[in-house]
């Protein structure tokens, strides 16, 4: 079946909450993703297969030249099939089209090879404060 990638795609909050829970292994939440994305995001990418939401990534931004990947998630049954890389590539292309110059991401150590090898990010020095 063909997978389609859609920039700023229309989605149902319940479908994204279910995907997020599946991909991150937590109970299904009741997050109002539509409201959150409209307020804080340059855009987002949805991956669709047969009408089902199987992947998602949020592209937050500073209103200028910096964009940030957040909440990248692929349905458990579609992981390791290139969906995540295609989500990131679409996000990068659209951020570039919006005149962003930098795309940032942070991640857990087990995702290092995905972001560096599969997606083309390069290592930088960064800082983080747990709040």
LOFIFI-534391 format. One record per atom (N, C-alpha, C): atom name; residue number from 1; x, y, z. Coordinates in nm, 4 decimals, always signed. Atoms other than C-alpha are relative to their C-alpha. Layout:
+-------+-----+----------+----------+----------+
| atome | num |       px |       py |       pz |
+-------+-----+----------+----------+----------+
|    CA | NUM |        X |        Y |        Z |
...
+-------+-----+----------+----------+----------+
//
This chain:
+-------+-----+----------+----------+----------+
| atome | num |       px |       py |       pz |
+-------+-----+----------+----------+----------+
|     N |   1 |  +0.0841 |  -0.1178 |  +0.0000 |
|    CA |   1 |  +0.0000 |  +0.0000 |  +0.0000 |
|     C |   1 |  +0.0889 |  +0.1245 |  +0.0000 |
|     N |   2 |  -0.0755 |  -0.1239 |  +0.0125 |
|    CA |   2 |  +0.1218 |  +0.3516 |  -0.0804 |
|     C |   2 |  -0.0131 |  +0.0849 |  +0.1263 |
|     N |   3 |  -0.0002 |  -0.0934 |  -0.1131 |
|    CA |   3 |  +0.2207 |  +0.5897 |  +0.1972 |
|     C |   3 |  +0.0070 |  +0.1407 |  -0.0568 |
|     N |   4 |  +0.0030 |  -0.1391 |  +0.0431 |
|    CA |   4 |  +0.1374 |  +0.9564 |  +0.1441 |
|     C |   4 |  +0.0421 |  +0.0891 |  +0.1151 |
|     N |   5 |  -0.0492 |  -0.0943 |  -0.0993 |
|    CA |   5 |  +0.3086 |  +1.2427 |  +0.3278 |
|     C |   5 |  -0.0630 |  +0.1348 |  -0.0294 |
|     N |   6 |  +0.0764 |  -0.1224 |  +0.0187 |
|    CA |   6 |  +0.1106 |  +1.5601 |  +0.3827 |
|     C |   6 |  +0.0460 |  +0.1081 |  +0.0976 |
|     N |   7 |  -0.0391 |  -0.1160 |  -0.0790 |
|    CA |   7 |  +0.2417 |  +1.8969 |  +0.5054 |
|     C |   7 |  -0.1263 |  +0.0701 |  +0.0500 |
|     N |   8 |  +0.1138 |  -0.0646 |  -0.0650 |
|    CA |   8 |  -0.0030 |  +2.0565 |  +0.7496 |
|     C |   8 |  -0.1300 |  -0.0755 |  -0.0291 |
|     N |   9 |  +0.1143 |  +0.0859 |  +0.0299 |
|    CA |   9 |  -0.2365 |  +1.7637 |  +0.6919 |
|     C |   9 |  -0.1110 |  +0.0112 |  +0.1033 |
|     N |  10 |  +0.1165 |  +0.0004 |  -0.0870 |
|    CA |  10 |  -0.5836 |  +1.7516 |  +0.8364 |
|     C |  10 |  -0.0061 |  -0.1348 |  +0.0715 |
|     N |  11 |  +0.0018 |  +0.1234 |  -0.0780 |
|    CA |  11 |  -0.6055 |  +1.4941 |  +1.1150 |
|     C |  11 |  -0.1030 |  +0.0127 |  +0.1104 |
|     N |  12 |  +0.0916 |  +0.0066 |  -0.1128 |
|    CA |  12 |  -0.8342 |  +1.3897 |  +1.3959 |
|     C |  12 |  +0.0829 |  -0.0098 |  +0.1276 |
|     N |  13 |  -0.0747 |  +0.0047 |  -0.1262 |
|    CA |  13 |  -0.7084 |  +1.4566 |  +1.7504 |
|     C |  13 |  +0.0072 |  -0.1413 |  +0.0576 |
|     N |  14 |  -0.0006 |  +0.1349 |  -0.0580 |
|    CA |  14 |  -0.8093 |  +1.1067 |  +1.8597 |
|     C |  14 |  +0.0963 |  -0.0923 |  -0.0743 |
|     N |  15 |  -0.0940 |  +0.0825 |  +0.0776 |
|    CA |  15 |  -0.6083 |  +0.9480 |  +1.5759 |
|     C |  15 |  +0.1444 |  +0.0328 |  +0.0372 |
|     N |  16 |  -0.1366 |  -0.0380 |  -0.0371 |
|    CA |  16 |  -0.2963 |  +1.1478 |  +1.6668 |
|     C |  16 |  +0.0308 |  -0.0404 |  +0.1436 |
|     N |  17 |  -0.0219 |  +0.0468 |  -0.1376 |
|    CA |  17 |  -0.3396 |  +1.0733 |  +2.0372 |
|     C |  17 |  +0.0255 |  -0.1503 |  +0.0037 |
|     N |  18 |  -0.0199 |  +0.1453 |  +0.0055 |
|    CA |  18 |  -0.3667 |  +0.7006 |  +1.9551 |
|     C |  18 |  +0.1370 |  -0.0338 |  -0.0590 |
|     N |  19 |  -0.1317 |  +0.0224 |  +0.0599 |
|    CA |  19 |  -0.0585 |  +0.7141 |  +1.7285 |
|     C |  19 |  +0.1104 |  +0.0331 |  +0.0990 |
|     N |  20 |  -0.1002 |  -0.0422 |  -0.0984 |
|    CA |  20 |  +0.1401 |  +0.9019 |  +1.9938 |
|     C |  20 |  +0.0141 |  -0.1054 |  +0.1100 |
|     N |  21 |  -0.0031 |  +0.1031 |  -0.1047 |
|    CA |  21 |  +0.0456 |  +0.6425 |  +2.2578 |
|     C |  21 |  +0.0648 |  -0.1274 |  -0.0522 |
|     N |  22 |  -0.0578 |  +0.1200 |  +0.0610 |
|    CA |  22 |  +0.1345 |  +0.3556 |  +2.0217 |
|     C |  22 |  +0.1510 |  +0.0145 |  -0.0169 |
|     N |  23 |  -0.1411 |  -0.0212 |  +0.0296 |
|    CA |  23 |  +0.4687 |  +0.5038 |  +1.9203 |
|     C |  23 |  +0.0870 |  +0.0224 |  +0.1213 |
|     N |  24 |  -0.0792 |  -0.0319 |  -0.1186 |
|    CA |  24 |  +0.5803 |  +0.6228 |  +2.2633 |
|     C |  24 |  -0.0299 |  -0.0904 |  +0.1188 |
|     N |  25 |  +0.0272 |  +0.0985 |  -0.1036 |
|    CA |  25 |  +0.4275 |  +0.3418 |  +2.4696 |
|     C |  25 |  -0.0599 |  +0.0560 |  +0.1272 |
|     N |  26 |  +0.0682 |  -0.0538 |  -0.1179 |
|    CA |  26 |  +0.2027 |  +0.5397 |  +2.7024 |
|     C |  26 |  -0.1509 |  -0.0077 |  -0.0224 |
|     N |  27 |  +0.1460 |  +0.0012 |  +0.0181 |
|    CA |  27 |  -0.1738 |  +0.5496 |  +2.7656 |
|     C |  27 |  -0.0447 |  +0.1112 |  -0.0957 |
|     N |  28 |  +0.0544 |  -0.0999 |  +0.0916 |
|    CA |  28 |  -0.3855 |  +0.7399 |  +2.5142 |
|     C |  28 |  -0.0426 |  +0.1230 |  +0.0801 |
|     N |  29 |  +0.0327 |  -0.1280 |  -0.0646 |
|    CA |  29 |  -0.4100 |  +1.1067 |  +2.6176 |
|     C |  29 |  -0.1165 |  +0.0662 |  -0.0740 |
|     N |  30 |  +0.1069 |  -0.0779 |  +0.0628 |
|    CA |  30 |  -0.6715 |  +1.3657 |  +2.5289 |
|     C |  30 |  +0.0550 |  +0.1365 |  -0.0425 |
|     N |  31 |  -0.0647 |  -0.1248 |  +0.0409 |
|    CA |  31 |  -0.4316 |  +1.6292 |  +2.3909 |
|     C |  31 |  -0.0752 |  +0.0629 |  -0.1172 |
|     N |  32 |  +0.0586 |  -0.0735 |  +0.1112 |
|    CA |  32 |  -0.5857 |  +1.8957 |  +2.1689 |
|     C |  32 |  +0.1144 |  +0.0418 |  -0.0928 |
|     N |  33 |  -0.1123 |  -0.0230 |  +0.0908 |
|    CA |  33 |  -0.3187 |  +1.8667 |  +1.9009 |
|     C |  33 |  -0.0276 |  +0.1138 |  -0.0966 |
|     N |  34 |  +0.0327 |  -0.1064 |  +0.0962 |
|    CA |  34 |  -0.4989 |  +2.0963 |  +1.6588 |
|     C |  34 |  +0.0292 |  +0.1378 |  +0.0592 |
|     N |  35 |  -0.0205 |  -0.1294 |  -0.0649 |
|    CA |  35 |  -0.4971 |  +2.3877 |  +1.9031 |
|     C |  35 |  +0.1490 |  +0.0232 |  +0.0250 |
|     N |  36 |  -0.1434 |  -0.0124 |  -0.0298 |
|    CA |  36 |  -0.1359 |  +2.3229 |  +2.0062 |
|     C |  36 |  +0.0784 |  +0.0333 |  -0.1261 |
|     N |  37 |  -0.0749 |  -0.0210 |  +0.1240 |
|    CA |  37 |  -0.0078 |  +2.3047 |  +1.6496 |
|     C |  37 |  -0.0303 |  +0.1355 |  -0.0624 |
|     N |  38 |  +0.0362 |  -0.1296 |  +0.0572 |
|    CA |  38 |  -0.1987 |  +2.6104 |  +1.5328 |
|     C |  38 |  +0.0703 |  +0.1149 |  +0.0731 |
|     N |  39 |  -0.0614 |  -0.1064 |  -0.0808 |
|    CA |  39 |  -0.0473 |  +2.8166 |  +1.8164 |
|     C |  39 |  +0.1521 |  +0.0032 |  -0.0076 |
|     N |  40 |  -0.1447 |  +0.0060 |  -0.0213 |
|    CA |  40 |  +0.3143 |  +2.6962 |  +1.8133 |
|     C |  40 |  +0.0817 |  -0.0545 |  -0.1160 |
|     N |  41 |  -0.0742 |  +0.0726 |  +0.1022 |
|    CA |  41 |  +0.4082 |  +2.5310 |  +1.4867 |
|     C |  41 |  +0.0056 |  +0.0722 |  -0.1333 |
|     N |  42 |  -0.0113 |  -0.0388 |  +0.1394 |
|    CA |  42 |  +0.5384 |  +2.6255 |  +1.1476 |
|     C |  42 |  -0.0874 |  -0.0937 |  -0.0826 |
|     N |  43 |  +0.0795 |  +0.1005 |  +0.0688 |
|    CA |  43 |  +0.3735 |  +2.3052 |  +1.0323 |
|     C |  43 |  +0.0242 |  -0.1362 |  +0.0610 |
|     N |  44 |  -0.0153 |  +0.1376 |  -0.0446 |
|    CA |  44 |  +0.3629 |  +1.9301 |  +1.0707 |
|     C |  44 |  -0.0155 |  -0.0884 |  -0.1217 |
|     N |  45 |  +0.0117 |  +0.0956 |  +0.1092 |
|    CA |  45 |  +0.3833 |  +1.6250 |  +0.8526 |
|     C |  45 |  -0.0773 |  -0.1213 |  +0.0509 |
|     N |  46 |  +0.0759 |  +0.1216 |  -0.0284 |
|    CA |  46 |  +0.1312 |  +1.3421 |  +0.8559 |
|     C |  46 |  +0.0351 |  -0.1045 |  -0.1054 |
|     N |  47 |  -0.0185 |  +0.1123 |  +0.0923 |
|    CA |  47 |  +0.2021 |  +1.0025 |  +0.7008 |
|     C |  47 |  -0.1267 |  -0.0835 |  +0.0035 |
|     N |  48 |  +0.1266 |  +0.0718 |  +0.0127 |
|    CA |  48 |  -0.1074 |  +0.8217 |  +0.5747 |
|     C |  48 |  +0.0197 |  -0.1278 |  -0.0801 |
|     N |  49 |  +0.0018 |  +0.1260 |  +0.0742 |
|    CA |  49 |  -0.1522 |  +0.4619 |  +0.4661 |
|     C |  49 |  -0.1424 |  -0.0534 |  +0.0048 |
|     N |  50 |  +0.1365 |  +0.0500 |  +0.0051 |
|    CA |  50 |  -0.4936 |  +0.3506 |  +0.3501 |
|     C |  50 |  -0.0964 |  +0.0777 |  +0.0874 |
|     N |  51 |  +0.0877 |  -0.0829 |  -0.0811 |
|    CA |  51 |  -0.6589 |  +0.6417 |  +0.5297 |
|     C |  51 |  +0.0321 |  +0.0008 |  +0.1481 |
|     N |  52 |  -0.0402 |  +0.0042 |  -0.1417 |
|    CA |  52 |  -0.4861 |  +0.5624 |  +0.8609 |
|     C |  52 |  +0.1252 |  +0.0833 |  +0.0224 |
|     N |  53 |  -0.1161 |  -0.0787 |  -0.0392 |
|    CA |  53 |  -0.2431 |  +0.7985 |  +1.0324 |
|     C |  53 |  +0.1049 |  -0.0945 |  +0.0568 |
|     N |  54 |  -0.1052 |  +0.0927 |  -0.0450 |
|    CA |  54 |  +0.0816 |  +0.5991 |  +1.0645 |
|     C |  54 |  +0.1290 |  +0.0708 |  +0.0382 |
|     N |  55 |  -0.1197 |  -0.0744 |  -0.0359 |
|    CA |  55 |  +0.3360 |  +0.8770 |  +1.1186 |
|     C |  55 |  -0.0298 |  +0.1474 |  +0.0134 |
|     N |  56 |  +0.0221 |  -0.1417 |  -0.0276 |
|    CA |  56 |  +0.3672 |  +1.2345 |  +1.2381 |
|     C |  56 |  +0.1290 |  +0.0616 |  +0.0497 |
|     N |  57 |  -0.1046 |  -0.0803 |  -0.0621 |
|    CA |  57 |  +0.6251 |  +1.5016 |  +1.3136 |
|     C |  57 |  -0.0454 |  +0.1455 |  +0.0023 |
|     N |  58 |  +0.0325 |  -0.1404 |  -0.0210 |
|    CA |  58 |  +0.5723 |  +1.8537 |  +1.4472 |
|     C |  58 |  +0.1238 |  +0.0830 |  -0.0310 |
|     N |  59 |  -0.1097 |  -0.0924 |  +0.0289 |
|    CA |  59 |  +0.7878 |  +2.1412 |  +1.3175 |
|     C |  59 |  -0.0324 |  +0.1325 |  +0.0692 |
|     N |  60 |  +0.0144 |  -0.1258 |  -0.0739 |
|    CA |  60 |  +0.7934 |  +2.4150 |  +1.5803 |
|     C |  60 |  +0.1040 |  +0.0983 |  -0.0541 |
|     N |  61 |  -0.0996 |  -0.0970 |  +0.0477 |
|    CA |  61 |  +0.9808 |  +2.7383 |  +1.5102 |
|     C |  61 |  +0.0043 |  +0.1236 |  +0.0876 |
|     N |  62 |  -0.0178 |  -0.1224 |  -0.0779 |
|    CA |  62 |  +1.1037 |  +3.0648 |  +1.6513 |
|     C |  62 |  -0.0584 |  +0.1215 |  -0.0704 |
|     N |  63 |  +0.0534 |  -0.1112 |  +0.0773 |
|    CA |  63 |  +0.9251 |  +3.2784 |  +1.3916 |
|     C |  63 |  +0.1029 |  +0.0608 |  -0.0936 |
|     N |  64 |  -0.1083 |  -0.0508 |  +0.0846 |
|    CA |  64 |  +1.2564 |  +3.3336 |  +1.2143 |
|     C |  64 |  +0.0631 |  -0.1109 |  -0.0820 |
|     N |  65 |  -0.0747 |  +0.0946 |  +0.0835 |
|    CA |  65 |  +1.5207 |  +3.1007 |  +1.0758 |
|     C |  65 |  +0.0232 |  -0.1358 |  +0.0650 |
|     N |  66 |  -0.0217 |  +0.1262 |  -0.0704 |
|    CA |  66 |  +1.5176 |  +2.8194 |  +1.3340 |
|     C |  66 |  -0.1297 |  -0.0797 |  +0.0101 |
|     N |  67 |  +0.1116 |  +0.0928 |  -0.0140 |
|    CA |  67 |  +1.2813 |  +2.5213 |  +1.3158 |
|     C |  67 |  +0.0467 |  -0.1173 |  +0.0859 |
|     N |  68 |  -0.0310 |  +0.1047 |  -0.0971 |
|    CA |  68 |  +1.2653 |  +2.2335 |  +1.5636 |
|     C |  68 |  -0.0925 |  -0.1185 |  -0.0205 |
|     N |  69 |  +0.0817 |  +0.1208 |  +0.0102 |
|    CA |  69 |  +1.1465 |  +1.8749 |  +1.5217 |
|     C |  69 |  -0.0432 |  -0.0438 |  +0.1385 |
|     N |  70 |  +0.0559 |  +0.0489 |  -0.1257 |
|    CA |  70 |  +0.9183 |  +1.7533 |  +1.7995 |
|     C |  70 |  -0.0989 |  -0.1118 |  -0.0302 |
|     N |  71 |  +0.1041 |  +0.1034 |  +0.0053 |
|    CA |  71 |  +0.6999 |  +1.4496 |  +1.8583 |
|     C |  71 |  +0.0050 |  -0.0867 |  -0.1248 |
|     N |  72 |  -0.0098 |  +0.0903 |  +0.1151 |
|    CA |  72 |  +0.8331 |  +1.2451 |  +1.5664 |
|     C |  72 |  -0.0412 |  -0.1401 |  +0.0448 |
|     N |  73 |  +0.0530 |  +0.1297 |  -0.0413 |
|    CA |  73 |  +0.6399 |  +0.9190 |  +1.5839 |
|     C |  73 |  -0.0481 |  -0.0775 |  -0.1223 |
|     N |  74 |  +0.0461 |  +0.0915 |  +0.1044 |
|    CA |  74 |  +0.5721 |  +0.6202 |  +1.3601 |
|     C |  74 |  -0.0712 |  -0.1149 |  +0.0706 |
|     N |  75 |  +0.0745 |  +0.1128 |  -0.0569 |
|    CA |  75 |  +0.3151 |  +0.3506 |  +1.4300 |
|     C |  75 |  +0.0928 |  -0.1205 |  +0.0140 |
|     N |  76 |  -0.0868 |  +0.1133 |  -0.0311 |
|    CA |  76 |  +0.4801 |  +0.0477 |  +1.5845 |
|     C |  76 |  +0.0109 |  -0.0991 |  -0.1156 |
|     N |  77 |  -0.0011 |  +0.1003 |  +0.1069 |
|    CA |  77 |  +0.3830 |  -0.1806 |  +1.2959 |
|     C |  77 |  +0.0663 |  +0.0489 |  -0.1289 |
|     N |  78 |  -0.0648 |  -0.0559 |  +0.1191 |
|    CA |  78 |  +0.5511 |  +0.0549 |  +1.0385 |
|     C |  78 |  +0.1416 |  +0.0489 |  +0.0265 |
|     N |  79 |  -0.1362 |  -0.0437 |  -0.0316 |
|    CA |  79 |  +0.8802 |  +0.1270 |  +1.2184 |
|     C |  79 |  +0.1013 |  -0.0786 |  -0.0815 |
|     N |  80 |  -0.1127 |  +0.0567 |  +0.0733 |
|    CA |  80 |  +1.2056 |  +0.0550 |  +1.0355 |
|     C |  80 |  -0.0310 |  -0.0252 |  -0.1479 |
|     N |  81 |  +0.0352 |  +0.0141 |  +0.1408 |
|    CA |  81 |  +1.0433 |  +0.0894 |  +0.6947 |
|     C |  81 |  +0.0201 |  +0.1272 |  -0.0805 |
|     N |  82 |  -0.0268 |  -0.1241 |  +0.0712 |
|    CA |  82 |  +1.1571 |  +0.4403 |  +0.6010 |
|     C |  82 |  -0.1002 |  +0.1116 |  +0.0226 |
|     N |  83 |  +0.1026 |  -0.1022 |  -0.0233 |
|    CA |  83 |  +0.8487 |  +0.6262 |  +0.7226 |
|     C |  83 |  +0.0582 |  +0.1181 |  +0.0773 |
|     N |  84 |  -0.0577 |  -0.1078 |  -0.0802 |
|    CA |  84 |  +1.0396 |  +0.8250 |  +0.9851 |
|     C |  84 |  +0.0930 |  +0.0886 |  -0.0803 |
|     N |  85 |  -0.0911 |  -0.0772 |  +0.0843 |
|    CA |  85 |  +1.3090 |  +0.9304 |  +0.7401 |
|     C |  85 |  -0.0746 |  +0.0871 |  -0.0995 |
|     N |  86 |  +0.0798 |  -0.0778 |  +0.0946 |
|    CA |  86 |  +1.0470 |  +1.0422 |  +0.4892 |
|     C |  86 |  -0.0730 |  +0.1140 |  +0.0703 |
|     N |  87 |  +0.0616 |  -0.1078 |  -0.0778 |
|    CA |  87 |  +0.8662 |  +1.2415 |  +0.7600 |
|     C |  87 |  +0.0994 |  +0.1138 |  +0.0212 |
|     N |  88 |  -0.1031 |  -0.1009 |  -0.0268 |
|    CA |  88 |  +1.1906 |  +1.4213 |  +0.8493 |
|     C |  88 |  +0.0398 |  +0.0713 |  -0.1287 |
|     N |  89 |  -0.0363 |  -0.0620 |  +0.1280 |
|    CA |  89 |  +1.2819 |  +1.4810 |  +0.4826 |
|     C |  89 |  -0.1074 |  +0.0987 |  -0.0453 |
|     N |  90 |  +0.1099 |  -0.0896 |  +0.0357 |
|    CA |  90 |  +0.9396 |  +1.6347 |  +0.4181 |
|     C |  90 |  +0.0021 |  +0.1233 |  +0.0893 |
|     N |  91 |  -0.0075 |  -0.1123 |  -0.0942 |
|    CA |  91 |  +0.9688 |  +1.8500 |  +0.7318 |
|     C |  91 |  +0.1146 |  +0.0943 |  -0.0374 |
|     N |  92 |  -0.1157 |  -0.0820 |  +0.0371 |
|    CA |  92 |  +1.3154 |  +1.9715 |  +0.6243 |
|     C |  92 |  -0.0285 |  +0.0790 |  -0.1278 |
|     N |  93 |  +0.0321 |  -0.0667 |  +0.1261 |
|    CA |  93 |  +1.1976 |  +2.0535 |  +0.2710 |
|     C |  93 |  -0.0969 |  +0.1162 |  +0.0231 |
|     N |  94 |  +0.0998 |  -0.1041 |  -0.0238 |
|    CA |  94 |  +0.8980 |  +2.2508 |  +0.3980 |
|     C |  94 |  +0.0548 |  +0.1125 |  +0.0873 |
|     N |  95 |  -0.0624 |  -0.1044 |  -0.0822 |
|    CA |  95 |  +1.0996 |  +2.4357 |  +0.6640 |
|     C |  95 |  +0.0919 |  +0.0865 |  -0.0864 |
|     N |  96 |  -0.0858 |  -0.0739 |  +0.0931 |
|    CA |  96 |  +1.3514 |  +2.5326 |  +0.3944 |
|     C |  96 |  -0.0856 |  +0.0917 |  -0.0887 |
|     N |  97 |  +0.0894 |  -0.0796 |  +0.0841 |
|    CA |  97 |  +1.0644 |  +2.6539 |  +0.1724 |
|     C |  97 |  -0.0572 |  +0.1195 |  +0.0761 |
|     N |  98 |  +0.0492 |  -0.1091 |  -0.0850 |
|    CA |  98 |  +0.9480 |  +2.8716 |  +0.4649 |
|     C |  98 |  +0.1127 |  +0.0948 |  +0.0415 |
|     N |  99 |  -0.1165 |  -0.0856 |  -0.0232 |
|    CA |  99 |  +1.2941 |  +3.0369 |  +0.4661 |
|     C |  99 |  +0.0731 |  -0.0275 |  +0.1307 |
|     N | 100 |  -0.0794 |  +0.0378 |  -0.1169 |
|    CA | 100 |  +1.4207 |  +2.8566 |  +0.7764 |
|     C | 100 |  +0.1395 |  -0.0401 |  -0.0477 |
|     N | 101 |  -0.1389 |  +0.0328 |  +0.0334 |
|    CA | 101 |  +1.7981 |  +2.8108 |  +0.7775 |
|     C | 101 |  +0.0547 |  -0.1143 |  +0.0829 |
|     N | 102 |  -0.0486 |  +0.1045 |  -0.0903 |
|    CA | 102 |  +1.8355 |  +2.5597 |  +1.0607 |
|     C | 102 |  -0.1165 |  -0.0870 |  +0.0445 |
|     N | 103 |  +0.0969 |  +0.0944 |  -0.0532 |
|    CA | 103 |  +1.6468 |  +2.2480 |  +1.1642 |
|     C | 103 |  +0.0667 |  -0.0735 |  +0.1157 |
|     N | 104 |  -0.0566 |  +0.0564 |  -0.1215 |
|    CA | 104 |  +1.7161 |  +2.1350 |  +1.5196 |
|     C | 104 |  -0.0781 |  -0.1233 |  +0.0425 |
|     N | 105 |  +0.0675 |  +0.1148 |  -0.0604 |
|    CA | 105 |  +1.6376 |  +1.8058 |  +1.6907 |
|     C | 105 |  +0.0811 |  -0.0441 |  +0.1208 |
|     N | 106 |  -0.0672 |  +0.0722 |  -0.1070 |
|    CA | 106 |  +1.7176 |  +1.6456 |  +2.0214 |
|     C | 106 |  -0.0683 |  -0.1357 |  +0.0106 |
|     N | 107 |  +0.0495 |  +0.1378 |  +0.0022 |
|    CA | 107 |  +1.6703 |  +1.2768 |  +2.0858 |
|     C | 107 |  +0.0702 |  -0.0828 |  +0.1056 |
|     N | 108 |  -0.0616 |  +0.0958 |  -0.0911 |
|    CA | 108 |  +1.7444 |  +0.9832 |  +2.3092 |
|     C | 108 |  +0.1109 |  -0.0751 |  -0.0734 |
|     N | 109 |  -0.1195 |  +0.0632 |  +0.0574 |
|    CA | 109 |  +2.0699 |  +0.7961 |  +2.2541 |
|     C | 109 |  -0.0320 |  -0.1120 |  -0.0991 |
|     N | 110 |  +0.0288 |  +0.1119 |  +0.0904 |
|    CA | 110 |  +1.9065 |  +0.4936 |  +2.0904 |
|     C | 110 |  -0.0476 |  +0.0458 |  -0.1387 |
|     N | 111 |  +0.0419 |  -0.0537 |  +0.1297 |
|    CA | 111 |  +1.7871 |  +0.7214 |  +1.8062 |
|     C | 111 |  +0.1134 |  +0.0701 |  -0.0749 |
|     N | 112 |  -0.1154 |  -0.0682 |  +0.0588 |
|    CA | 112 |  +2.1357 |  +0.8572 |  +1.7279 |
|     C | 112 |  +0.0224 |  -0.0375 |  -0.1465 |
|     N | 113 |  -0.0292 |  +0.0393 |  +0.1381 |
|    CA | 113 |  +2.1925 |  +0.6524 |  +1.4128 |
|     C | 113 |  -0.1130 |  +0.0394 |  -0.0953 |
|     N | 114 |  +0.1103 |  -0.0443 |  +0.0851 |
|    CA | 114 |  +1.8454 |  +0.7348 |  +1.2798 |
|     C | 114 |  +0.0198 |  +0.1455 |  -0.0408 |
|     N | 115 |  -0.0098 |  -0.1417 |  +0.0324 |
|    CA | 115 |  +1.8944 |  +1.1104 |  +1.3033 |
|     C | 115 |  +0.1294 |  +0.0358 |  -0.0719 |
|     N | 116 |  -0.1263 |  -0.0335 |  +0.0649 |
|    CA | 116 |  +2.2621 |  +1.1192 |  +1.2039 |
|     C | 116 |  +0.0187 |  -0.0736 |  -0.1320 |
|     N | 117 |  -0.0261 |  +0.0787 |  +0.1208 |
|    CA | 117 |  +2.2812 |  +0.8389 |  +0.9488 |
|     C | 117 |  -0.1152 |  +0.0054 |  -0.1000 |
|     N | 118 |  +0.1137 |  +0.0069 |  +0.0919 |
|    CA | 118 |  +1.9309 |  +0.8149 |  +0.8016 |
|     C | 118 |  -0.0511 |  +0.1374 |  -0.0412 |
|     N | 119 |  +0.0602 |  -0.1309 |  +0.0282 |
|    CA | 119 |  +1.8306 |  +1.1824 |  +0.8225 |
|     C | 119 |  +0.1004 |  +0.1087 |  -0.0350 |
|     N | 120 |  -0.1015 |  -0.0972 |  +0.0381 |
|    CA | 120 |  +2.1601 |  +1.3667 |  +0.7761 |
|     C | 120 |  +0.0268 |  +0.1117 |  +0.0979 |
|     N | 121 |  -0.0357 |  -0.0997 |  -0.1002 |
|    CA | 121 |  +2.1729 |  +1.5680 |  +1.0970 |
|     C | 121 |  +0.1473 |  -0.0156 |  +0.0344 |
|     N | 122 |  -0.1384 |  +0.0092 |  -0.0469 |
|    CA | 122 |  +2.5181 |  +1.6500 |  +1.2267 |
|     C | 122 |  +0.0051 |  +0.0376 |  +0.1472 |
|     N | 123 |  -0.0125 |  -0.0230 |  -0.1436 |
|    CA | 123 |  +2.6356 |  +1.6575 |  +1.5834 |
|     C | 123 |  +0.0424 |  +0.1429 |  +0.0276 |
|     N | 124 |  -0.0342 |  -0.1340 |  -0.0443 |
|    CA | 124 |  +2.6525 |  +1.9938 |  +1.7596 |
|     C | 124 |  +0.0100 |  -0.0013 |  +0.1524 |
|     N | 125 |  +0.0010 |  -0.0185 |  -0.1431 |
|    CA | 125 |  +2.7142 |  +2.1173 |  +2.1080 |
|     C | 125 |  -0.1299 |  +0.0713 |  +0.0364 |
|     N | 126 |  +0.1263 |  -0.0610 |  -0.0423 |
|    CA | 126 |  +2.3906 |  +2.1985 |  +2.2859 |
|     C | 126 |  -0.0098 |  -0.0119 |  +0.1505 |
|     N | 127 |  +0.0219 |  +0.0045 |  -0.1430 |
|    CA | 127 |  +2.2630 |  +2.2505 |  +2.6355 |
|     C | 127 |  -0.1463 |  -0.0267 |  +0.0311 |
|     N | 128 |  +0.1350 |  +0.0345 |  -0.0416 |
|    CA | 128 |  +1.9574 |  +2.1420 |  +2.8290 |
|     C | 128 |  -0.0118 |  +0.0159 |  +0.1497 |
|     N | 129 |  +0.0314 |  -0.0073 |  -0.1421 |
|    CA | 129 |  +1.8054 |  +2.2238 |  +3.1662 |
|     C | 129 |  -0.1319 |  -0.0748 |  +0.0215 |
|     N | 130 |  +0.1244 |  +0.0688 |  -0.0344 |
|    CA | 130 |  +1.5498 |  +1.9824 |  +3.3094 |
|     C | 130 |  -0.0781 |  +0.0900 |  +0.0946 |
|     N | 131 |  +0.0814 |  -0.0920 |  -0.0813 |
|    CA | 131 |  +1.2668 |  +2.1946 |  +3.4517 |
|     C | 131 |  -0.1060 |  -0.0750 |  +0.0786 |
+-------+-----+----------+----------+----------+
//
